[in-house]
Amino acid sequence: MNKIVLASNNKHKIKEFNEIYKDTIILSLEDIGFNEDIEENGTTFLENALIKAKTISSYLKEKGIECPVMAEDSGLEVDSLNGEPGIYSARYASDHDVKKNRDYLISKLSGKENKNANFICCLVKYMPDDTYIYAYGKTYGHIIEEELGDTSFGYDCIFYSHDLNKTFGEATSEEKNSVSHRKRAILELQKKEQ
């Protein structure tokens, strides 16, 4: 069976990749023994995904392991905020405090009519020979002020999906995966692999 290292320890992301890549063993950073912080100092989703992919690929080479690495950077873009929070989604108001980030976003949208938003994912597949391919995926919706559903994962409970007619927080993982930005990025990447 094929193996891919996913440059993440985020249980939500790993679960999502496992559910989409059913014929592949997805290894997390924990699985390969990588526990350093990777500084994502890029200015775009692609730059940040490449930083992660290259770092993990180099780590694997040092260990004598030849395995492709998948890395992604994703975030929320709000039309009336000129694409904010964008690459800063996880640390918009506070470093990885999802509640503070949501509250800050809602406060910035106060008084704005246009609350349209999209989640975007840039996914990179980085090969041991330092070649790579990448793809983008987007899913569209709008921001609501009331938190609905599971509040544990990012902006999901205030992102009302136009595909599902409910928030991502209210959706089952199967529903969310069927329309998610990651799923769409994966499908685009799979087209490029053929």
C-alpha positions in Angstrom: 0.0 0.0 0.0 1.2 3.5 -0.8 2.5 5.7 2.0 2.4 9.5 2.2 3.6 11.7 5.1 1.1 14.4 5.8 3.0 17.4 7.3 0.5 17.8 10.2 -0.4 16.5 13.6 -3.9 18.1 13.3 -6.3 15.2 14.1 -9.1 16.8 12.1 -6.9 17.1 9.0 -5.5 13.6 9.3 -9.0 12.2 9.7 -10.1 14.1 6.6 -7.1 12.9 4.5 -7.7 9.3 5.7 -11.3 9.4 4.7 -10.4 10.7 1.2 -7.2 8.7 0.5 -8.7 5.3 1.4 -6.0 3.3 -0.5 -3.0 5.1 1.1 -1.4 5.0 4.5 -1.3 8.5 5.8 1.5 9.1 8.3 1.4 12.1 10.6 4.4 14.1 11.8 4.1 12.2 15.1 4.2 8.9 13.2 7.7 9.8 11.8 9.0 11.2 15.0 9.1 14.9 13.9 8.3 17.2 16.8 9.9 20.5 15.9 8.0 23.7 15.1 8.1 24.7 11.4 8.1 28.5 11.0 5.5 29.3 8.3 6.9 32.7 7.3 5.6 32.6 3.7 3.4 35.4 2.3 1.0 33.0 0.4 -0.7 29.7 1.0 1.6 28.0 -1.6 4.8 29.4 0.1 3.7 28.1 3.5 2.8 24.7 2.1 6.1 24.4 0.4 8.0 25.4 3.5 6.4 22.6 5.4 6.8 20.1 2.6 10.5 20.8 2.0 11.3 20.7 5.8 9.7 17.3 6.2 11.2 15.9 3.0 14.7 16.9 4.2 14.0 15.3 7.6 13.0 12.0 5.8 16.1 12.1 3.6 18.3 12.5 6.7 16.6 9.3 8.1 17.1 7.5 4.7 13.4 7.3 4.0 12.1 7.9 0.5 8.4 8.9 0.8 6.3 11.6 -0.8 5.2 14.4 1.5 1.8 16.2 1.4 1.6 19.6 2.9 -1.2 22.1 2.8 -1.9 25.6 4.0 -5.5 26.6 4.3 -7.5 29.4 5.6 -10.6 31.5 5.5 -10.9 34.5 3.1 -13.7 37.0 3.6 -14.6 39.2 0.6 -15.4 42.4 2.4 -12.2 42.2 4.5 -10.0 42.0 1.3 -9.3 38.3 1.9 -8.6 38.4 5.6 -7.8 36.5 7.7 -6.2 34.5 4.9 -2.8 33.0 5.8 -3.3 34.3 9.3 -6.5 32.4 9.9 -5.1 30.3 12.8 -3.6 33.3 14.5 -6.0 36.1 13.5 -6.7 37.4 17.0 -4.7 35.0 19.1 -2.4 32.2 18.3 -4.6 29.1 17.8 -7.4 30.4 20.1 -10.4 29.5 17.9 -12.9 31.4 20.0 -10.9 34.6 20.1 -10.3 34.3 16.3 -14.1 33.9 15.6 -15.1 36.8 17.9 -12.5 39.0 16.3 -13.7 38.2 12.8 -17.3 38.8 13.7 -16.4 42.2 15.3 -14.6 43.2 12.1 -17.6 42.3 10.0 -20.0 44.4 12.2 -22.0 46.7 10.0 -20.8 45.1 6.8 -23.5 43.8 4.4 -21.3 41.5 2.4 -20.3 38.5 4.6 -19.4 36.2 1.7 -16.4 34.0 2.4 -14.6 31.0 1.2 -12.2 28.4 2.7 -9.2 27.9 0.5 -6.6 25.1 0.5 -3.3 24.9 -1.3 -2.1 21.4 -1.3 1.5 20.4 -2.3 2.7 16.9 -3.0 6.5 16.9 -2.7 8.5 14.0 -4.0 11.9 12.7 -2.8 13.6 14.0 -5.9 12.5 17.6 -5.0 9.9 17.9 -7.7 6.4 18.9 -6.7 2.9 19.5 -7.9 0.3 21.6 -6.2 -3.4 22.5 -6.5 -6.0 24.8 -4.9 -9.5 24.0 -3.7 -12.2 26.4 -2.5 -15.6 26.1 -0.9 -18.0 29.0 -0.6 -20.4 30.3 2.0 -20.9 33.3 4.3 -20.1 34.2 7.9 -22.9 34.1 10.5 -22.8 35.7 14.0 -24.3 32.8 15.9 -22.0 29.7 16.6 -23.9 26.7 15.4 -22.7 23.1 15.8 -19.3 21.8 16.9 -17.2 24.8 18.1 -13.9 23.0 18.4 -12.5 23.5 14.9 -11.6 26.9 13.7 -14.3 28.9 11.9 -16.5 25.9 11.0 -19.4 26.9 13.4 -19.8 30.4 11.8 -19.1 29.4 8.2 -22.5 28.7 6.5 -21.8 26.5 3.5 -23.7 27.4 0.4 -23.3 23.7 -0.7 -24.8 22.2 2.4 -27.2 24.9 3.6 -25.8 24.6 7.1 -22.6 25.5 9.0 -19.6 23.3 8.7 -20.0 22.9 12.5 -23.4 21.3 12.0 -22.3 19.0 9.2 -21.2 15.5 9.6 -17.6 14.8 8.6 -18.9 13.0 5.5 -21.0 16.0 4.4 -18.1 18.4 5.0 -15.6 16.2 3.2 -17.9 16.0 0.2 -17.6 19.8 -0.4 -14.5 20.9 1.6 -11.7 23.0 0.2 -9.3 20.1 1.1 -11.3 17.6 -0.9 -11.5 19.9 -3.9 -7.7 20.5 -3.7 -7.1 16.8 -3.4 -9.3 16.1 -6.5 -7.4 18.8 -8.4 -4.1 17.3 -7.4 -5.2 13.8 -8.4 -6.0 15.1 -11.9 -2.5 16.5 -12.2 -1.0 13.2 -11.0 -2.6 11.2 -13.9 
